Amino acid sequence: MSIQDKYDFIIIGAGCAGLSLAYRLIDKKFKVCILESSSDIYKKNKLWSFWDIYKTPFNHLIQKKWNYLLIKNCSDTVKINCNNYKYQSINSHDFNNYILKKIKKNKNINIEYSSKVEKISQRNKIVYVKTDKKELKCNHVFDSRPENKKIYMTQQFFGAYIRSDNEIFDDNYPILMEFSNTKNNFHFMYFLPFSKKTALIESTYFSSNKESKNLDENYINKYMENNYKNEGFVIEKKEFGMIPMDVNINGESYNYITKIGSNSGVTRASTGYTFINIQKQCDGLIKKILKNDKNIRTRKNFHSLLLRKMDSVYLNIVKDDPAYMKSALIKLFKTKHHNAQIRFLSDIPSILDIIKIIFYLPKKKFLLYAIGIKEKND
Ligand SMILES: Cc1cc2nc3c(=O)[nH]c(=O)nc-3n(C[C@H](O)[C@H](O)[C@H](O)COP(=O)(O)OP(=O)(O)OC[C@H]3O[C@@H](n4cnc5c(N)ncnc54)[C@H](O)[C@@H]3O)c2cc1C
């Protein structure tokens, strides 16, 4: 096998993190190669939603913004005011199109599809990246591959992009969580209405087990029948996936490899939100790269110790007592400290925000879990 090319940087993965970093390297003095195992990155469709708390270079791709979000269970509906931090979505196909078009026009970045990276090693300060086809050389690797290790909990979902015959959706009110009336699992519907006729409806679990029930078209059809009886509709596209929820995923690696993206621990363990954190991570990295900083490693833990501790308590309760956690969340959002709650969910809480969150959560159970004492379920 011959060693063919020498790059400044090799980016492994043309997903959200790989392309976000590549975008920031366009037209810079570095020679960059992106290695992507898939032959077609458009096969997977993702809709990245987030609160407007951080300016990204991709804001013009935002498909829709909302001023409110609802949280529901069978007896309550809470309206979260997002006027200060609008909830908004970007489609991964628009994102890919925008970045790939720019990459194509410039000469410093090369993408190789169907190139599965198998091994990374370093000899005499040169990094060797071996794919299933060839070996490449570079100075530094940015790696967004998921690791094959046991994850504490995952967000598992199946979503359908609906087009209805009639104007049936209220597109001012997306639903962040509509809890199903089940005691023993943390299952909810996520609903994003883009217009009166189009919406994404997603059946979602936070679970430590592999779930399959209710993650299919039948469940979506049932949801439509229950909520929009006898209305005609078609499913235009499907979206499914798994997001890691684990406070122990981190960015630790060798000094010639920088982990990026979900695999480096930027995904918020309690929520799965990742997109904005990837943008923050890439903004930080590009600053270091352009300053010729020799230490371009990301910090080991993206999130503070306090947020990781709070998320760990939350995930433990979701696992042990999902019914309790579902009602605790409804109670929390009813307190109407929505700006503080959004900042907390978006990883930018002030100390006062954290105090407000802790103050309005049921204290006994959370405190017992925080000190490692698990209560028996009723
Ligand atoms: C369907 C879906 C919806 C989501 N919605 C949201 C949302 O609303 N808001 C939000 O903030 N986050 C969301 N997320 C979470 C997160 O934003 C995404 O998962 C995001 O795509 C993570 O980007 P990434 O680059 O870390 O990983 P990926 O996008 O998975 O990219 C990794 C890339 O590496 C490639 N690869 C893997 N192994 C190899 C190998 N050996 N060699 C070469 N290439 C390899 C893969 O093919 C892939 O293209 C969602 C996730 C999913 C799955």
The ligand as a MOL file (V3000), in Angstrom:
LIG
                    3D

  0  0  0     0  0            999 V3000
M  V30 BEGIN CTAB
M  V30 COUNTS 53 58 0 0 0
M  V30 BEGIN ATOM
M  V30 1 C -31.6060 12.3450 13.2390 0
M  V30 2 C -30.8620 13.2250 14.2070 0
M  V30 3 C -31.4300 14.4330 14.6030 0
M  V30 4 C -30.7140 15.2760 15.4730 0
M  V30 5 N -31.3000 16.4400 15.8560 0
M  V30 6 C -30.5940 17.3080 16.6300 0
M  V30 7 C -31.1440 18.5600 16.9720 0
M  V30 8 O -32.3110 18.8530 16.6740 0
M  V30 9 N -30.3880 19.4430 17.6650 0
M  V30 10 C -29.1020 19.1520 18.0380 0
M  V30 11 O -28.4410 19.9960 18.6320 0
M  V30 12 N -28.5830 17.9240 17.7820 0
M  V30 13 C -29.2820 17.0170 17.0890 0
M  V30 14 N -28.7510 15.7890 16.8010 0
M  V30 15 C -27.4550 15.4370 17.4060 0
M  V30 16 C -26.2320 15.9480 16.6380 0
M  V30 17 O -26.3740 17.2970 16.3070 0
M  V30 18 C -25.9900 15.1650 15.3850 0
M  V30 19 O -25.8600 13.8050 15.6770 0
M  V30 20 C -24.7640 15.6400 14.6340 0
M  V30 21 O -24.9370 15.1960 13.3410 0
M  V30 22 C -23.4530 15.1000 15.2120 0
M  V30 23 O -22.4130 15.4520 14.3440 0
M  V30 24 P -21.0400 14.6740 14.3250 0
M  V30 25 O -20.2440 15.2710 13.2290 0
M  V30 26 O -20.4750 14.6170 15.6860 0
M  V30 27 O -21.4160 13.1680 13.9520 0
M  V30 28 P -21.9800 12.6470 12.5720 0
M  V30 29 O -22.8320 13.6680 11.9310 0
M  V30 30 O -22.5450 11.3070 12.8480 0
M  V30 31 O -20.6740 12.4830 11.6640 0
M  V30 32 C -19.7270 11.4560 11.8060 0
M  V30 33 C -19.3070 11.0790 10.3910 0
M  V30 34 O -18.2080 10.1700 10.4590 0
M  V30 35 C -18.3760 9.1810 9.4690 0
M  V30 36 N -17.5830 8.0150 9.8800 0
M  V30 37 C -17.8730 7.1200 10.8650 0
M  V30 38 N -16.8970 6.1850 10.9360 0
M  V30 39 C -15.9750 6.5120 10.0000 0
M  V30 40 C -14.7330 5.9460 9.5950 0
M  V30 41 N -14.2330 4.8340 10.1790 0
M  V30 42 N -14.0380 6.5430 8.5960 0
M  V30 43 C -14.5040 7.6620 7.9740 0
M  V30 44 N -15.6880 8.2460 8.3300 0
M  V30 45 C -16.3970 7.6830 9.3330 0
M  V30 46 C -19.8830 8.9210 9.4560 0
M  V30 47 O -20.2920 8.3190 8.2550 0
M  V30 48 C -20.4140 10.3460 9.6350 0
M  V30 49 O -20.6480 10.9730 8.3940 0
M  V30 50 C -29.4340 14.9050 15.9670 0
M  V30 51 C -28.9310 13.6540 15.6150 0
M  V30 52 C -29.6400 12.8120 14.7590 0
M  V30 53 C -29.0540 11.4610 14.4410 0
M  V30 END ATOM
M  V30 BEGIN BOND
M  V30 1 1 1 2
M  V30 2 1 2 3
M  V30 3 2 2 52
M  V30 4 2 3 4
M  V30 5 1 4 5
M  V30 6 1 4 50
M  V30 7 2 5 6
M  V30 8 1 6 7
M  V30 9 1 6 13
M  V30 10 2 7 8
M  V30 11 1 7 9
M  V30 12 1 9 10
M  V30 13 2 10 11
M  V30 14 1 10 12
M  V30 15 2 12 13
M  V30 16 1 13 14
M  V30 17 1 14 15
M  V30 18 1 14 50
M  V30 19 1 15 16
M  V30 20 1 16 17
M  V30 21 1 16 18
M  V30 22 1 18 19
M  V30 23 1 18 20
M  V30 24 1 20 21
M  V30 25 1 20 22
M  V30 26 1 22 23
M  V30 27 1 23 24
M  V30 28 2 24 25
M  V30 29 1 24 26
M  V30 30 1 24 27
M  V30 31 1 27 28
M  V30 32 2 28 29
M  V30 33 1 28 30
M  V30 34 1 28 31
M  V30 35 1 31 32
M  V30 36 1 32 33
M  V30 37 1 33 34
M  V30 38 1 33 48
M  V30 39 1 34 35
M  V30 40 1 35 36
M  V30 41 1 35 46
M  V30 42 1 36 37
M  V30 43 1 36 45
M  V30 44 2 37 38
M  V30 45 1 38 39
M  V30 46 1 39 40
M  V30 47 2 39 45
M  V30 48 1 40 41
M  V30 49 2 40 42
M  V30 50 1 42 43
M  V30 51 2 43 44
M  V30 52 1 44 45
M  V30 53 1 46 47
M  V30 54 1 46 48
M  V30 55 1 48 49
M  V30 56 2 50 51
M  V30 57 1 51 52
M  V30 58 1 52 53
M  V30 END BOND
M  V30 END CTAB
M  END
